[in-house]
Amino acid sequence: MSITKRYAPTLLLASASALAVFAIGCNDVNPPIAGRQDPYPRMQINFADADLRGATAVGAPAVTRDPYGTLIVTVDIRNTTSRSFQIEYQVTWFDKNNQEISKESWQDENLESNIQDQITVKGPPEATDFQVDFRHPE
């Protein structure tokens, strides 16, 4: 057996490895940065900051449908402080596939001190779920 035949597989592997290292070294394109998995499920009621959450109390959303099948959501909210303040809320609507179908503009609401209030919103006809976000006015 000749030396060439005996070392051919080793030479081939070494050549392929050198070529791969050269090809990788010449790549100046950075790989994509993959997103992190969010361990928390999407919540229906969200607060932009802990201070606002601490200054309010909310009840579980009451979800009904009108005679035409349109989703109606009512959220009880109470200012738990001794002073009145303004908040803003925004509703995002989702379809049966959990895809966003509509996002309403931010709405103002005045919360009187220690008074129970309600926010009621009506979704688009194809809405099956929702998310209500609360924040301080900007």
N, C-alpha and C positions, 0 to 999 in steps of 0.2 A: 504494500500500500504506500502510495507516495505521500509525502509530507503535505502537499496541497489538499489532497482528499481528506487526510486525517484532521487537519485544522480548519477546513472550510466552514463547518457550522460555527465554530468559535469566532472566526474572522467575520463571518456574516453578521453574527449577533453584535460583535464589537462595533462594526461599521454602522449598523442600524441604531445602536445606542448613541454613538457619536453624532449621527445625523439628527436624532431626536433632541439631544442636548443643544445642538446648534440651532435647531428650529425654535425651541422654547426660548433660548437666549435672545433670539432676534425679534420676539413678539413684544411690541411696545404698547399693546392694547391691554388695559387693565380689565380684569374680570368684573362682571356685574356684582353689585353688593346686594345680596339677598335680604329681604325683610325679615324681621323677627316675628315669630309666632306670638300673637297676643293671647295670654292665658285666660283672659277675662272675656266672657260672652258680651255681646252688645246688650246694653241695658235700655229699658224704655224711658227711664227718668235719669237725667244726668245734670250735674252741677259743674260749672266752670272752675269753681274753687271751693276749698273746704270752709272758708268763712261764710259764704252764702249758704252752703248746706247746713252749717251750724246755726244760722240765723232763721232757718225755716223748718217747717215740718210738712211733709207731703204724705198723702194717703196713696193707697194702691190705685192706679188708674181704673176708672169705671169705663168699660168699653161696651157700646151698644151699636145697633144698626137701625137706621130709619126705615120706613116702609119700602124704600127703593134699594135697600141693601148697602147704603153708604155708611162707612165707619164713623162713629162719633165717639170722641174720647173726652172724658172729664177728669181733671186732676184737682183734688182738694189740696190747697196750699195755705199755710198759716205762717205769718210773721211771728216768731217767738221772742222778739226783742221788745224793748219799751219805747222804741222810736219807729216811725213810719219810714219806708224807703221804697225806691223804685227797683224793679227788676226787668229783665227782658227775657222772652222765651221764644224759641224757634221749634217748629215741628217738622220732622222729616217723615215722609210716608214711604212704605215699602210694599211691594207686591207679593204674591204667593211664593215666588222664588227668592224672596228676601233681597230683591234688587231695589235700589232707591228709584222711586218714580216721581217724587216731588219734594221740594224743600221750600217751606214758606219763609217769608222775610221775618226778621226779628220784630216782635211785638212788645210794646210797653205794658207794664202792669204796676199799679201802685199797691203796695201791701201796707195796710194800716197795722198799727201795733196790736199784737195779740188778737187779731180778728181773722176768722176763717174766711177764705176766699175760694173761688173755683175758676178754673180755666177750662173752657170747653172749646173744642176744635172739631171741624168736620173735614174728613179726608176726601180725596178724589175717589170716584166709583170703584176703581180697581185696587184700592188700598186694602191690605189685610193685616198690616202691622205698622208700628209707628215708633218714633223716638222724640221725646221732648227734652230740650236742652235749656237750662236756666243760666243766666249770667247777670252780673252788674252792668248797668248801661255804660257804653263806651263814649 
